[in-house]
């Protein structure tokens, strides 16, 4: 009987233990068979789980902090990149030059030269001065104010000693020197006015390119060469092969070509016909000067090729204000006028249409560009160099360059 009671007790305890294992609960007080070692393992496991959660939480926080820092660095890099691009765009915008400088002088200064060689050399000095100081337009006006003076360099030669022909000779030599060497024989026929032009110093300006020179722009002349319909024209630009441009242009016309590289066929050069001012406006390149003939001093102002006109005019005379005391006002088209042998006062006296006694009222500024001069007179070709050298820093200052 006693053995049977003990067996039943043991069976009950075994069942309780199995039930506790199945339910996942271990209660040492109710289960005397669970050892003290197992109870410590349970406590260690809970502590490890708690520590693991804390570590995971810290790791998650650190990861969020790292992401925030990376995002901040990325934003700073993007901001720096945008600022750099903005600065580069501003620099590119400053590369171009949107303002122009024109000079006007009487062609009668050639009458002061004693021989055809000296006449030609005098015109060459003026061309060199205009090129050195980036003059965009040279105006030759008649000091006497002849109403029927020719305003073109084309036509038959009638002699430089006749009245008014000094203006034409001056303009013709200036045009000849401004033209690139490889185009001169195509544009200028033989003419007595150009007899000694080959002795003059070359201008060597940026658009006077050699065959192998690389430049985004080139001057050329349209050749009489058939092209496919709708395929434009062929232009000779001083290279071995003619350039095909996008527009159909009459042969014999001088054009400015923006060069393009044909990736499909690099051996066939292509280009786009652009305005002569495009190299100056887009690339900041000095692209020579235009020559204009005016029948009088008044025509210098009234026949301005710019729609806005000259918004800043400067007259030069020893009776004017010292150039050192003047600050120029902002401008887009500037005109500097020089007098002849007797100055601007004499030019004004010969023009009855101008009802002004003092020439200073005709200009925005009436300047003495060489104060305290040592010589009684300054020749016009000397005055151009002196005046442009004195005015140049003031131009750069007002244009923010």
C-alpha positions in Angstrom: 0.0 0.0 0.0 2.8 2.4 0.9 4.7 1.7 -2.3 1.6 2.4 -4.4 1.2 5.8 -2.7 4.7 6.8 -3.4 4.5 5.8 -7.0 1.4 7.9 -7.5 3.1 10.9 -5.9 6.1 10.5 -8.2 3.9 10.3 -11.3 2.1 13.5 -10.2 5.3 15.4 -9.8 6.6 14.2 -13.2 3.4 15.4 -14.9 3.7 18.8 -13.2 7.2 19.2 -14.4 6.3 18.3 -18.0 3.4 20.8 -17.9 5.7 23.5 -16.6 8.2 22.9 -19.5 5.4 23.0 -22.0 4.0 26.3 -20.7 7.5 27.8 -20.7 7.3 28.8 -17.0 9.7 27.6 -14.4 8.7 28.3 -10.8 11.4 27.0 -8.5 9.2 27.4 -5.4 6.6 25.0 -6.8 9.0 22.8 -8.7 11.7 21.4 -6.5 13.3 19.6 -9.5 14.5 22.9 -11.1 18.1 23.5 -10.1 19.5 26.8 -8.9 21.9 26.9 -11.9 18.9 27.0 -14.4 17.4 29.8 -12.5 20.6 31.9 -12.9 20.6 31.2 -16.6 17.1 32.6 -17.0 18.1 35.8 -15.2 21.2 36.1 -17.5 19.1 35.6 -20.6 16.7 38.4 -19.6 19.6 40.8 -18.8 21.2 40.0 -22.2 17.9 40.6 -24.0 17.6 44.0 -22.2 21.1 45.0 -23.0 20.6 43.9 -26.6 17.6 46.2 -26.9 19.5 49.1 -25.5 22.4 48.5 -27.9 20.0 48.3 -30.8 18.4 51.5 -29.8 21.8 53.2 -29.5 22.9 51.8 -32.9 19.6 53.1 -34.5 20.2 56.6 -33.0 23.8 56.6 -34.3 22.6 55.5 -37.7 20.0 58.3 -37.8 22.7 60.8 -36.8 25.0 59.6 -39.5 22.2 59.9 -42.1 21.5 63.4 -41.0 25.2 64.3 -41.2 25.5 62.8 -44.7 22.4 64.7 -45.8 23.8 67.9 -44.4 27.1 67.3 -46.2 25.3 66.6 -49.4 23.3 69.8 -49.1 26.5 71.8 -48.5 28.1 70.2 -51.5 25.1 71.0 -53.7 25.2 74.6 -52.4 28.9 74.9 -53.1 28.4 73.5 -56.6 25.5 75.9 -57.3 27.6 78.8 -56.0 30.6 77.7 -58.2 28.3 77.4 -61.3 26.8 80.8 -60.5 30.3 82.4 -60.3 31.4 80.6 -63.5 28.3 81.9 -65.3 29.0 85.4 -64.0 32.6 85.1 -65.3 31.3 83.9 -68.7 28.9 86.8 -68.8 31.8 89.2 -68.1 33.9 87.7 -70.9 31.8 89.4 -73.5 31.8 93.2 -74.2 28.5 94.8 -74.9 29.7 98.4 -75.1 31.4 100.1 -78.1 34.0 102.8 -78.6 34.0 105.0 -81.7 36.4 107.7 -82.8 35.8 110.5 -85.4 38.5 112.6 -87.1 38.7 114.7 -90.3 40.4 113.1 -93.3 42.0 116.5 -94.1 44.9 115.6 -91.8 46.4 113.7 -94.7 46.8 117.1 -96.5 49.6 117.9 -94.0 51.7 115.0 -95.3 54.2 115.9 -98.0 54.2 112.7 -100.1 52.0 109.7 -100.9 54.2 107.5 -98.8 53.8 109.8 -95.8 50.0 110.0 -96.4 49.8 106.2 -96.3 52.0 106.0 -93.2 49.9 108.5 -91.4 46.7 106.5 -92.1 48.6 103.4 -90.9 49.4 105.1 -87.6 45.7 105.8 -87.0 44.8 102.2 -87.9 47.3 100.9 -85.4 46.1 103.2 -82.6 42.4 102.2 -83.2 43.4 98.5 -83.0 45.6 98.8 -79.9 42.7 100.5 -78.0 39.9 98.2 -79.3 38.1 100.9 -81.2 35.0 99.5 -82.9 34.2 102.3 -85.3 36.3 104.9 -87.1 34.4 107.8 -88.7 36.1 110.0 -91.3 34.2 113.3 -91.6 34.8 116.3 -93.9 36.1 119.2 -92.0 34.6 121.7 -94.5 31.2 120.1 -94.5 30.6 119.3 -98.2 27.0 118.2 -98.7 27.8 116.2 -101.9 30.8 114.4 -100.6 31.1 110.7 -101.6 30.2 108.4 -98.6 31.7 105.3 -100.2 35.2 104.1 -101.0 34.0 102.4 -104.1 34.4 104.1 -107.5 37.1 105.4 -109.8 40.2 107.1 -108.6 40.3 110.9 -109.3 43.5 111.9 -107.5 44.3 112.5 -103.9 45.2 116.2 -104.5 41.7 117.1 -105.4 39.3 118.6 -102.8 37.7 116.0 -100.5 39.7 113.0 -101.8 41.8 112.8 -98.6 38.8 111.5 -96.8 38.3 108.7 -99.3 42.0 107.8 -99.2 42.1 107.7 -95.4 38.9 105.5 -95.3 40.3 103.1 -98.1 43.6 102.6 -96.3 41.9 102.0 -93.0 39.6 99.4 -94.6 42.5 97.7 -96.3 44.5 97.3 -93.1 41.5 96.1 -91.1 40.8 93.3 -93.6 42.6 89.9 -92.9 45.5 89.4 -95.2 44.0 86.3 -96.9 40.9 88.2 -98.0 42.5 91.4 -99.3 43.1 90.2 -102.9 39.4 89.1 -103.1 38.0 92.3 -101.7 40.4 95.1 -102.8 41.3 95.6 -106.5 44.5 97.4 -107.4 44.1 101.1 -106.6 46.6 104.1 -106.5 45.5 104.9 -102.9 46.8 101.5 -101.8 50.1 101.8 -103.7 52.2 102.0 -100.6 49.9 100.1 -98.2 52.2 97.0 -98.4 54.9 99.0 -96.5 52.7 99.6 -93.5 53.0 97.7 -90.2 50.3 95.0 -89.9 47.6 95.4 -87.3 47.9 91.7 -86.1 44.5 91.9 -84.5 42.7 88.7 -83.2 40.7 88.2 -86.5 43.9 88.2 -88.6 44.3 84.5 -88.3 46.9 82.2 -89.9 45.9 78.9 -91.6 46.6 76.7 -88.6 45.3 79.1 -85.9 42.4 77.8 -83.9 39.6 80.3 -83.1 35.8 79.9 -82.6 35.2 82.7 -85.2 36.8 83.5 -88.6 36.3 86.1 -91.3 35.6 84.9 -94.8 34.2 85.6 -98.2 31.4 83.7 -99.9 32.8 81.9 -103.0 31.0 81.2 -106.2 30.7 77.5 -105.7 27.4 75.5 -106.2 25.8 73.9 -103.2 22.8 71.7 -102.8 19.5 73.4 -102.5 18.8 74.4 -98.9 22.4 73.6 -97.8 23.6 77.1 -97.6 26.8 78.6 -99.1 30.5 77.9 -99.1 32.8 80.5 -97.5 36.6 80.8 -97.9 38.0 81.5 -94.4 41.8 81.3 -95.1 42.0 77.5 -94.6 42.6 74.7 -97.1 38.9 73.8 -97.3 36.0 76.1 -97.6 33.4 76.2 -94.8 29.8 75.5 -95.5 27.5 77.9 -93.7 23.8 77.6 -93.0 22.6 80.6 -95.1 22.4 81.3 -98.8 24.5 84.4 -99.3 25.5 86.2 -102.5 29.1 85.4 -103.7 31.7 88.0 -102.9 30.2 89.1 -99.6 32.4 89.2 -96.6 30.9 87.4 -93.6 31.8 86.4 -90.0 31.6 82.7 -89.5 31.2 80.9 -86.2 33.1 77.6 -86.7 31.5 74.3 -85.8 32.9 70.8 -85.8 31.0 68.1 -87.7 31.4 65.0 -85.6 30.1 62.8 -88.3 32.5 64.1 -90.9 35.3 66.2 -89.2 37.1 66.7 -92.6 34.2 68.9 -93.9 34.2 72.0 -91.8 30.9 73.7 -91.0 29.9 77.1 -89.7 27.1 79.6 -89.0 27.1 83.1 -90.5 26.8 85.5 -87.6 26.8 89.3 -87.0 30.2 91.0 -87.1 29.7 92.0 -83.4 29.1 88.4 -82.2 32.8 87.7 -81.4 32.9 90.8 -79.3 29.6 90.2 -77.5 29.9 86.5 -76.9 33.6 85.9 -76.7 35.0 89.3 -75.7 37.2 89.2 -78.8 38.2 92.4 -80.5 37.1 91.9 -84.1 38.4 95.0 -85.9 36.7 98.3 -86.6 34.1 99.5 -89.1 34.9 102.5 -91.3 32.2 105.2 -91.9 32.4 108.3 -94.1 30.4 111.4 -92.9 29.9 114.5 -95.1 30.1 116.8 -92.0 30.6 116.9 -88.3 26.8 116.9 -87.8 26.5 113.7 -89.9 28.8 112.0 -87.4 26.0 112.2 -84.8 22.9 112.0 -87.1 24.1 108.9 -89.1 25.0 106.8 -86.1 24.6 103.1 -87.0 23.3 102.2 -83.5 19.6 102.5 -82.8 20.2 104.0 -79.4 22.7 106.6 -80.8 25.8 107.6 -78.9 24.9 108.0 -75.3 28.3 109.4 -74.3 30.2 111.9 -76.5 33.7 113.3 -75.8 35.4 116.2 -77.5 39.1 116.7 -77.3 40.8 120.1 -77.1 43.5 121.9 -75.2 40.8 124.3 -74.0 38.7 121.5 -72.3 38.6 120.3 -68.8 41.5 118.2 -67.5 40.9 114.5 -68.0 42.3 113.8 -64.5 39.3 115.6 -62.9 36.6 113.7 -64.8 34.7 110.5 -64.0 32.7 109.1 -67.0 29.1 108.2 -66.7 27.9 104.7 -67.7 27.4 104.2 -71.4 26.8 101.7 -74.1 28.0 103.5 -77.2 30.8 106.1 -76.7 32.1 108.5 -79.3 35.4 110.4 -79.1 35.8 113.3 -81.6 39.2 114.7 -82.7 39.7 118.0 -84.6 41.9 118.7 -87.6 44.9 120.9 -88.0 43.1 123.9 -86.3 41.1 121.9 -83.7 37.4 121.3 -83.2 36.7 125.1 -83.0 37.6 125.5 -86.7 35.4 122.5 -87.6 32.5 124.1 -85.8 33.0 127.5 -87.5 32.7 125.9 -91.0 29.4 124.3 -90.3 26.6 126.8 -90.5 23.9 124.2 -89.7 25.3 123.9 -86.2 24.0 126.9 -84.3 26.6 126.5 -81.5 29.5 128.9 -80.8 31.3 126.8 -78.2 32.0 123.2 -79.1 31.8 122.1 -75.4 28.0 122.4 -75.7 28.1 119.7 -78.4 29.6 117.0 -76.2 28.9 115.3 -72.9 32.5 115.9 -71.9 35.0 118.4 -73.4 38.4 117.2 -72.3 42.0 118.2 -72.4 43.6 114.8 -72.5 47.2 116.1 -72.2 47.3 118.9 -69.6 50.5 120.9 -69.4 51.7 119.8 -72.8 55.3 120.7 -73.7 54.6 121.3 -77.4 52.4 124.2 -78.7 50.5 121.7 -80.9 49.6 118.0 -80.8 49.1 116.3 -84.1 45.9 114.4 -84.6 47.6 111.0 -84.8 49.4 111.8 -81.5 46.2 113.1 -79.9 44.4 109.8 -80.7 47.1 107.7 -78.8 47.3 110.2 -75.9 43.5 110.5 -75.5 42.6 106.8 -75.8 45.4 106.0 -73.3 44.0 108.6 -70.8 40.4 107.6 -71.2 40.9 103.8 -71.2 41.2 103.3 -67.4 38.1 105.5 -66.9 36.2 103.3 -69.4 37.2 100.1 -67.6 36.3 101.7 -64.2 32.8 102.7 -65.3 32.2 99.3 -67.0 33.3 97.4 -63.8 36.2 95.6 -65.4 
